[in-house]
Amino acid sequence: MPELLVDRATHYCPGCHHGVAHRLVAEVLTEMGVAEDTICVSSIGCSVFIYNYLAVDTVEAPHGRAPAVATGVKRARKDKIVFAYQGDGDLASIGLAEIMHAANRGERMTIVFVNNTVYGMTGGQMAPTTLVGQKTTTCPSGRCRDTEGLPMKMAEIIAGLGGVAYSARVSLDSVKHIRAAKKALRKAFDVQQNDLGFGFVEMLSACPTNWRMDAVKANKRIAEEMIPYFPLGVYKDVTEAEGVC
């Protein structure tokens, strides 16, 4: 277990992938040798509890404002590695303006975006990423394209902004995908460390409780429903475009 992970029982629901995401962040920061120089900004929602499990200095931001808080932290402490950890309701809904402008400005920070297509902590409401037909507490008949529109594809949207150095979408539903997720996460931290711009990694994650299914079925849902709509891959990488090592 990475030293950065706090040795305590998790409060997350069985089958939730937040713990996997925490471990990947801990492993990457440890391997980079920057753990003591890292500051985390946590958002509101299930993602807020990262400060209980990751032994780095952490600032809790108001709902949706993690990119704005992270901007202030990074500009005040340019010598630090700064990352924000956010869920889909937090980042793509109430915090949409903050993430868009921080990315467009090219703030030297890394965003870990956990997309489980639902508001996890606050009651299972429809999120901007909820799939068409998916039932939630606020759309019990299923999300309707005609009235609620299509789910937002944040990795692609972020990739289109000028200040972004790296944008990718990964998944946490299988060992193969988790390994790929770690590589993408490392790249998102590398572009910050090399002063190249804004780094963004979207992680497709399960929420078995609010999806009302067990962990096995939740992983299957990611593979069969989420990945076809949210394709995995790198949507922008300036190091490849510019030949930067």
N, C-alpha and C positions, 0 to 999 in steps of 0.2 A: 504494500500500500504506500503511495506517495506520502512523504512526511508532511506535506501541506494539508492533507486531509485530516480533519480532527477525528480522533478515535471515539466516536459516540454513535448510538443508535439513531438512525434517520427517522424523521417523522413522516416522510413521504409515503403516499399510498402504495400498496403492492403493485408492481408493474410500471410505476412512474419512472421516467427516464432522467429526471433532474439529477439523481445520484450519479448516473453515468456521465452526464455532462460535467458535473463537479469534478469527477475523477480525471476526465480528459484535461480540464483546465489545470488541475493540480500537477498532472504529469508534464504537460507542456512547459509550464512556468518553472518547474524543477529542472527539467532538462535544459532549458535555456539559461539557468543560473541566475534568474532575475526575481526569485520569490521575495527576497527581502526588499526589493525596490519596486514592488507592485502595489497599486492601490485599486481596489474594486469599488464600483458604484452599483449598489443593488437597487432594484426597482420595487414596486408594490405588486403583490400577487404571490404565488407559490415561490417565485424566483427570489423573493426578498430573503428567504432563509439561508441563502448561500453563506451569510456571515456566521452561521452556526457550524458550518462544515468545512470552510476553507480558512486556513490560518494566515490570512493576509489582512492588512489594514483595509477597512471597508467603511464607506459612507452610504447611508440610506437616503435615497432621493424620494421626493414626492411622486405620486403616481404619474408615470409617463415622462418625468423630467430627468431621467438618468443621463441622457446625452448632454443636456444642458449643464448638469452638475459635473459630469466628467470633463466637459470643456473647461470649466473653471479650475478643476483640480489639475488637469494637464497643463494649462497655461501658467498656473502658479508654480507647478513642479514639473518642469520640462524634462528633468532627469529621471522621472518615474515612468514605469509602464502602467498605463491606466486602461482598465476595461470596465464596461458596463454589462450586466447580466440581466436580460429582460425577457418577458413572455410576450405572446402575440397580442393579447388584449392591451397590455401596457404600451408596447412599442408601436403597433400598427393602428391603434385607436386613439386613446387620449394623448399619446406621445408622438403621433405621426409628424407633427410640425418639427418637434425637437430632433428626431432622427434624420429627417430630410435635410434640415439646414446644417446640422453638424457634419453630415456626410458631404454635402455640397461644398462646405467650407474646407473640407479636407483635414478636419481635426485629427491630430495624431493620437488616435485612440482605437481600441478594438471593441467591437460589439459582439456579444454572444447572444443570439436570438433564438429562444426555445419556442417552436411553433407546434402546439398541440391542438390547434383549431377550435379552442374553446376558452372561456374564462374559467380557470381552474379553481381558484380559491374562493371566489365571491358568489358561487352558486351555479356554475355551468351555463352561463349566458352565451349567446351567439357572439363570436368575435369576428373581426374583419377577415380572418382566414378560415372561418367555418365553411365546410364544403357544401355545395348545392345539394339539398336533400337531407343534410345532416340535421338531426333533431336536437334541440337544446331547450333550456327552460324558457327562453324568450322567443323561440320559434319551434313550438312543440309539433308542428306539422312538417317541419323541415325547412331549411333555408330555401327561399324562392329567388330564382335569378331575376325575375321581372320586378320584384319589390325590394329586394336587398342587394341585388347586383352580384357579381362574381367575387369569389375570394381573392384577396390581394396577394400578389406574388412579390414579396418584399425583396428577395435576392436580386430579381431582375430590375425592379424599380431602383434600388440602391445602386446597382451597377451602372445605371445611366447617368449618374451624377458626376460632375467634373472632378470633385476632390477625392473620389474613391480610388484606392489603390488595389483593393482586393474585395471581391464579393463572391460567395459560394453558398450552395445549399447542400447539406449532408443529411444523413439519417442515422438514428440510433437503434434501429430495429433488428440489426444482425451484427455478428462479429465482423464480417467483411466491411459493412458500412461504418461501424464504429472505428475501425482502423483508418478508413478514409477520412472520417471526421477529425481524427487527431491530426492528420497531415494538413487538413485545411485550417484547423485552428492554429497550428504552428505558423502557417503562412500568414495568417491574419495578424499574429503578434510580430512576426518578422518585419512586415511592412511598416509597422509602427516603430520598431526598434531602429530600422534603417531610415526613418524620417521620410517615407515615401508617400504617406497619406493615410486615409481612413481604411480600416479593415473590418469586414463584416462576415459573420458566419451564421447562417440560418440552419438550425438543427430540427429536423422533423422528429417529434417526440410523442409518446403515448400519454393519455389521461384516462386510464381504465375506469376510474370512478365516475367521471362525468360522461364518459362514453357508454357506461353501463354494460361493461363486458370484462372478462378476465384478461390477464396479461397476455396469454397466448393469442387470443382473438384480437387484442389491441395491436400486437406486433403484425399480425396478418392484415389488419386494416391499413396500417401504414404502407405495407408493401403493395396492397391491391387497390387502395383508394387514394391515399395521399400522394405517393410517389408519381403515379400517372398524371396527377394534376400539378404537383409541385416537382418538376423533374430535378434530379440531382445533378450537380456539376458546378464548374467554375464559370461565373458569368463575367468576371473582370479580373485581370491579373496584370498589372503594369510591369511586373518584373519579367514576364514573358514577352510582353509587347515591346519593351525597351531593352531586352537582353541583360537585365540586371541580375547579378549573382546574389 
